[in-house]
Amino acid sequence: MGMITAGAASVLRAREKTLADGLLPVASELRLIDVAELVDFVRGERYSNVQDLIDSSVELYFRPGVLAFAWVAQARLEWSAPPAISLDMEFRNGGVTVFFCLHLEGHAASVEIRHIAFDVPPADQEAGTRALKSAIADALLRC
């Protein structure tokens, strides 16, 4: 496994921030779900129920088929920390595909990009980040 350079880490952080900013309304909707119910679904591997909850939140903000649950999730419940849910997701639009994990906690959400692919390779790292930002903007529903 290769090392990540400082420049690559910076690009990854910029892309994760771009994706997290785009997903903020969806993450906010998901945090309205009763956490005990969501934990129960995740721990019971009732992923069709998780899918329904995610779809209901996504359809308010994104065009159909752009953001999908990958049927992998984890729930953390501990006495010493607030509940946390991690959902593996896929974003696909405008020639950009991102496999990522959406982490939800009480008042915060974050994303961890696992892999990003471009149908047409970008000229440089910044062009790739701009392509991601454009793909997210294009996927959002207009009010």
CORGI-V193908 format. One line per field, one symbol per residue. psi: psi as a letter, one per 20 degrees, with the letter a starting at -180 (. if undefined). A space follows every 10 residues. Layout:
psi->???
//
This chain:
psi->prqprhghhg gggghhgggg ghighghggh iiqohggggg gghjkmhhgg ggggghggih hqqqjhpqpj kpqqppoqhj qqqppppprp poqkjppppr popprfjqqr qophqpqpho pqhrghhggh gggghghhiq qp.
//
